[in-house]
Structure formats: C-alpha cells, structure tokens
Amino acid sequence: MQVSRLAINGMGRIGRTLFRLIYEKGSIQRVIAVNDIMPKDNLIYLLKYDSIRGSLSTEISSATNGFSIDGHEIYYYQQAEIKSLPWHKHSIETVVEATGLYTHSDDALLHLSNGAKRVLLTTYSKDVPSAILGVNDQNVTPETKIISPGDCTINCVAPLINLVQKNFGVHSVHINVIQAYTTRQQLLDGPYKGLRRGRTASHSIIPFEVNITPVLENIFPSLKNKIESITTRVPVPCGALADVSFVLQNSTDAKTVNSIIMKASQAELKNITAITFDPIVSSDFLGNPHSSTIDGSLTRVMNGNHLKLFAWFDNEWGYASRLLDWLCKF
C-alpha cells in the first residue's frame, strides 16, 4: 500500500480512526504532520487509548516538534486557521481535511495555497460534487485538486441506490439511518438549535433530519424530489444500520435482489459492499472495513416493487477505510 506524503487537519474521531488504520496498514511513515487545537499530551493519550478500538499496541511519545510512533516523528501543529499551516515546509502532497468545519472549496484552496497538492475532505461539500467509490469515482482524475468523498451514510447507501436503479429502476427511495450518537449531541439535556438533538444522547432514541438528500440528488439527478432521509440516533457509541426502502419500476423478489448484491460484492463493489445471512447485531460490525453489509435475511419485497434493504456499517472504521482507498488512488 502506497500513500502520498500526508498531513491530517483535525484529530477528532475520523482523524484518529484514519491515523490508526494507516498505522495498522504499515504506512505510518507517510504521515508527516497533523494539526489540532488540543494539547499534544491529550492527543497522544487519545491515539494510544480508545474506548471503542482498544489500546494501540505501540509506543507513542512526545518529541521536540511533535510526537513519535515506532520511532517515526510526526510534526504536530496547533493552529486554528488553515492559512497558518506550513505544508510547503514539509512537501505535503495530500491534506486530509478532517475538522468537519471546512467543507467549502474556498477553505480547501487555502491548503493548496500553503503548498499541498490536493485535499481530501472527510464529508460532503457545500460546492464540490461528491465522488463515491463504486458509484461515480471515475469522475476524479489525478489532476483533481479537491476530492469530496461524501460521508459514512452516503458511502453506505449510494452504491445500493446505484445498483438497484441499474437493475430494477427506482420510483422513490426513503432512508432511515439508525446510528450511534456522535459528539454533536449532548451528554445531558441542554440548549441546541435542533431541539431533539439537545436531549441526552445516551438515554433516548432521538430522530432528527439530516441533509444528505440534496447530496444524493446531485449524484442521482434522475431521482430529484424522489429521495427522503432521516436519521435515528440510538444509545450506542458506534455502529449503524441503514433502513432503505425503494419503490421499484420493475418487479422482483428478495432472492433475486440478494443474488444481484452477492454478485456485485464480488465484482464492481468488492471491498465496498458485502452481504451476510448470519443473525448479527451492530457490535459485530465494529472494525468492518466495508461501507455497507447487507443483512440478506432481512431483505424484503412486497407486491413485487416495494423493496426494503437493511445495511450494517461501522460509521467510523468503514468510512476511514474509504478515505484510505482514496489516499491510495493517487
């Protein structure tokens, strides 16, 4: 596995998960610098110990200019603004923009102005079209400077929508992503712009709107005004189940659908989508690198054209695996 000279801006859940994945794949030498506003000793602690992933079985220690892992020293910066990051100094080729704050092309361009050759976002963008592996990743070329790979949910459902649309045609789609709580929710009840989102995350099932519908409509223009989405947050720290309902243009049955998914998982969607018939639960998918794993035993078709799919995914590890795929492409 070959990764370009890499910097990570933002060491939250996704930044740290990607860091750990790169380490486990043996490419940590390619991580040259990271940036986050947290104190260095706090970052070292969070890289070493993780409540979901477990302890990292290696030595991480403070160094003069940052920190060292397995003898490889990584520069550490604590800059609040992109314009202050010296990527030119370190000949950075790719910056992973993982703060979740900077999703506009104007923000990404600041990384390029600082010396980086390309920027990989870690969510969908306000103005950069989403490129999803297994769907429309062919639109990205080595000359592309800013890549917006969608988020964990879009990487789960977009390949499924694409597959179902090609084989059966789609009248409409409704998506409910039953997902672990995140750091954007409250530990205890408190004020929040979205009132339900301000309720105690570990104590309730909390539904609220998500804005992935416009992103999916841009990927699938023929489905404009035919996609609805919502998320339901539940009291687990990681893991998700996408409940995706289709109204099809052409009739089918569950066995045929599962067969098509099985074939795709071994061909064009290999390492992206999988299928299982085991009676599994969300904790069984922690650490699974796929964007989605269809629960084949739950596939249902009613009246020939109402299809329901259930897709499991690790919303951190699965998505970080797609980020690593993008890093390996260039």
N, C-alpha and C positions, 0 to 999 in steps of 0.2 A: 504494500500500500504506500503510495507516494502522495504527500501533501505539500503544497507550496509553503514558503515562509509565512507564518501565520501570526496574527495578533487577534486577541479577543477583547472586545469592548463591552464590559458588563459581565459580572460573575455571579449572576443570580442562579436560579435553578437550571435554566437551559445552558448558560455559560459553563457552569461547573459540571453538568452532566456531559456536555461535549468534551470538556477537558479530560474527564475520567475515561470516556470512550476512546479518545485519541491515545491516552496513555495505555489502555488495555490492548490497543491495536499495534503498539510498538512504534508510534510516530511522535512521541512527545518531544523529540529533538527538533521538530519542525515548529513547535510553539515558541516564538521568540519573545513575545511581550503580551501582557494583559493589563487592562485598566479597569479600576472600580474605585468608588469613593470610600469603601470600607477600609478600616485599618488593616495593615498587612498581616498582623498576627491573627486577626479574625478570619481572613481569607485562608490562611494556611490551615487553621483549625477546621474550617468548613470543607476544604478539599480533602483533608485527612479523614474526617468523621462525617458520615451522612446517615440520617435516620432511616432512609429508605434503601440506599445502596449498600450500606455497611461501611466498615473501615477500609481505607485504601492501604493495601499491604506493601507500603514502601515508605521510605523516609522523605519527608518534606521539611525543609529547614529554611530559616531566614538567611538571606545573603545580602551583600553590600548594596546591590542595585535592585534587589527583588527577593526571589526565593529560589531554592534549589530542589529538584526532584530527581532522584537517582543520579546525582552529580551534574545534571543539566540545569544551568542557571537561566531563569526566566526574568526578564525585566518587569518590574511592577510600577505602574503609574497610578496616581490618584487624582486624575483631572476630571472636573465636572463638565468641561466643554471639549468637544471634538477638536476644535481648532488648536488646542494646546498639546495634542498628541504628536510626538516626533517620529512618525512612521518612516520618514525618509532616512532618518539616522540608522535604522535597523534593516533597511532594504526589505520592508514588508511587502509581500506580494498580495496577500488576501487578508482583509479585515472581516471578522465575524462581528456584526453589529447586534449585540445580544442584550442591550439595555431594555429593549421594548419601548423606548421613548422616541427614538429617531427612525421614523418609517417613511419619511418623505425623501424624494430624490435629492433635494437641496441639502439635507443633512448628510446623506451618503456621499455626496460630492465633496464634502469637507474632508472625509477620509482620503479621497483621491487627491485632493489638493495638498494633503500632508505627506503624500509620497506613496500611498498604496496603489496597487494596480487594479484591484477590483474589491467590491464589497458584497458580502453575503449577509442579507438581513435574516432575522430569525422570526419573522411573522409576515403577514401580508402587508402591502404598502398602500399608502394613500394615492400614489400616482405611478407606481411601477407595476406592470402586469405580472400576475403570479405565474410562475413556472413550476409545474408539479411533475415530479418524476413518475413515469408511467402514463402520463396524460399528454402534456404539451412541452416537455423538457427539450424537445428538438428546436424550439424557438430560441434557446440560449446557445450562443456560439462562443468560441474563445475570445472574440472581440467584445462580448458583453461586459460592461463595467459594473453594473449593479444588478444583482440577482435577488428577486423576491420569491422565496420558495413556499409561500403560504404558511399556515400554522399546523399544529398537530391534527386538528379536526379536518381541515381541508385536505391534508395528505391522506387521511383515512377515507373520506367519502368521495373525493373527486375521481380516483381510479375506479371506484364502484359505479358511480354515475356514468362514467365514460363507457365502461364495459356493458352495463345494462342498456344504455342508449344505442350502442352499436348492434347489439343482438336482438333487442325487442322494441326499440323506440320508447320514448318516455313522454307521457302527457304532463305529469307533475311529480314533484318529489317533496316529501316532508321529512325533516331531520330533527331528531331529538338526541342530543349527546348527553348521556348520563356520565358525569365526570367528577373526579376528585376535586375538592376545594383547592383554591390557589391563594397566593399571597395577596391577591387583590380583594380578598374577602376579609371579614372581621373575625378576630378571635372571640370577642364578646360584642353584644349589641352596641351599635354606635351609628352616628350620622353618616350617610352615604348618599350620593346623587341618585343612584338606583336603590330605592328603599329596601327591597328584599335583600340586596347584596350587602346591606349593613347588618344583617342578622348573623348570629353566632354560627359560623361555618361547621363546627364540629358537633352541632346539636340538632340540626334541621336538614330536611331535604328542601333545597332552595332553587326554584326555577327563575330564570331571567333571560331576557332577549340577548342574542348575540348578533354581530353584524357581518356574518360570513356570507349571507345571501347575495349581496352585491358582488362579492369576490367570485362566487361560484357562477353567477350570471355572466360575468366577464369571461370566464373560462368556457362556459357553455352558452353562447349568445342565443341559441335556439330555445333555451329554457327560460328566457327572461319572463318575469312575472309568473313563473311556474315552480318556484322553489321557496319553501318556507323553512325556517330553522329556529331552534330554541335550545338552550342548554339547561340541564337539571343537575345542580351540584349536590353531591351526597357526602356524608361524613367518612370519607376515606382519604388518605394523604396522597395517593397516586393510583392511576388506572382509570380506564374509561370504557364505556360501551355505547356505540352509536346505534341507535334505533332508526333505520332508514326505510321509509315507506314510499313505494313507487306506484303510480297508476300507469300501466303499460299500454302501448299502442297495439301490441300483438300478444296473443295469448301464449301461456307457457305453463309449466308446473315446477314444483320445488326440485324434483330430481334433475330436470334439465338445467335449471339455474345453477345448482351446486356443481354439476358436471362442467359447465362453462367456467365457473370460478376456479375449479380444480385445474383445468387445462391452462387458464391464464396464469395461475400461480406458479406454473412450471415453465412458462414461456415469457410473454411480454411483461407480466407483473411479478416475475420471480424476485424474491427478496423484498418485495413491496407489500404484496397481499398474499395471505395464506388462508387455508381453510382447515378446520378441525371438526371432528364429530364427538370429541370427548366431552363429558359433563363438567366443564371447567367454570371457574369464577374469576373475578378480576385480579386477585392476588397471584393467580397462576401465570399472569402475563407480565409481571414486573421483570424488566430486563429483556423482554422480547423485542427484537430489532425491527419487526415488520410495522408498517404504517397501519395495517389492519389485519385481523384474523377473523374470517367469517365463522360464526358458530353454525355449521351446517345443519345441526339437529334442530335449530330454531328457525330455519328458512321456511317461510310460509307463502303460499299463493292462494288467494281467494277469488272465485269467479273467473279464473284464468288470467286476469290482468291486474290484480291488486297484489303486489309483491312486497313482502317485509323481510329485510335482512337485518341481522344483528352482527356488529363488528366490534371485537375487542381490540384495545390497544393500550400500550403504556405511553401516556401522553408526554412523558419526558424522554425516555430511552428510545422509543420508536422514532420520535421526531429528530432527536440528536443523530440517530443513525442516518436519516435522510440528509441532514446537514453535512455529515461526514462524506456521504456519497457525492454531494455537490463539490466538496473540497477536493475529492479525488478525481473529479472530471477535468480539472484544469491544473 
